[in-house]
Amino acid sequence: MERRTIGATALETGAVGLGCMPMSWAYTSSRQRGEESVRALHRALDLGANLLDTADMYGPFTNELLIGRVLRERRAEAFVSTKAGLLVGDQHIVANGRPSYIRRACDASLRRLQTDVIDLYQLHRADPEIPIEETWGAMADLVRAGKVRALGLCAVGARASRRSGTGVGRPVAGGLHEGTVRQLERVQQVFPVAAVQAELSVWSPEALADLLPWCEARGVGFLAAMPLGNGFLTGTLTPGSGFEPDDVRARHPRFTAEMMAANQPVVAGLRRVAARHGPAATPAQTALAWTLAQGRHVIPVPGAKRARWVEENAAAAALTLSAADLAEISALPAALGSWD
């Protein structure tokens, strides 16, 4: 697989990574078995999709434990990215950016992951009660201590209602991530930002307007979260698709039958482009190839919990879209429905 570099660091990963959250959080099912996820992790490493992206809150904690089972055997092949800064309570999720907590959280993640160093340690959310410089300073100390190799920040932008829009290739102007950019400017004065993680996909291209240019201008890597639109861009979901009760899409405005039907033209467009690349090409691979084409500093991290999906996603690294392909995707209608 093609290799890409995380920002200005010397850290390299496969061009397509693996989002591990669905293995134990948000998209899980009582029928999901850990062994199936372990096979998916091994297959990702086999194929060079070695950026394994997780967080201590996924589960909570069980996602890191699952990955640790694989790292125990294959640590040298993996690029480990995990996050801290969110606590899962009985009824809600809260941010905790206290330096003492960040230090404890890192040590706990190292134990669960069965490794002595984390390649990329990300702040999941900024704590509104703690100056972000204090949190980032504690994370920088972890780099100096040799527990972490590089630091990243997860971006949170105000979601837009996309009931009308200007198309995939023309992102809404006006700083959906203005707050994140301000945070990045502040923490950059404390310790270099190696990567920013934020949503970027054919049906959620807002990061093209602000975050992506910010990263490119400063040599910062960009981890594209949810590049398959929570599974919608794979073309495998239909308006009649049912979701398990513990699947977040069961309560998501864009996954109502009405909105899924309304957004089928986006998938149809991806399917048309895929068809030009041979019978084996899929809408999912086309969506990932579009994300890869947004810059050499972009690494999509599609979530998957089965080996066959890992294989399909990894193959997107070899799919090169033409200028005509990209233009056709840019002309697709904007996705409809609130993303909140």
PyMOL commands that set and color helices and strands:
alter all, ss='L'
color gray80, all
select helices_A, chain A and resi 21-23+34-47+62-77+99-113+132-144+178-188+206-209+211-218+229-234+248-251+253-255+257-262+264-275+283-292+307-318+323-330
alter helices_A, ss='H'
color red, helices_A
select strands_A, chain A and resi 3-5+12-14+18-19+51-53+79-84+86-88+93-95+118-123+148-154+195-199+221-225+298-301
alter strands_A, ss='S'
color yellow, strands_A
deselect
rebuild
show_as cartoon
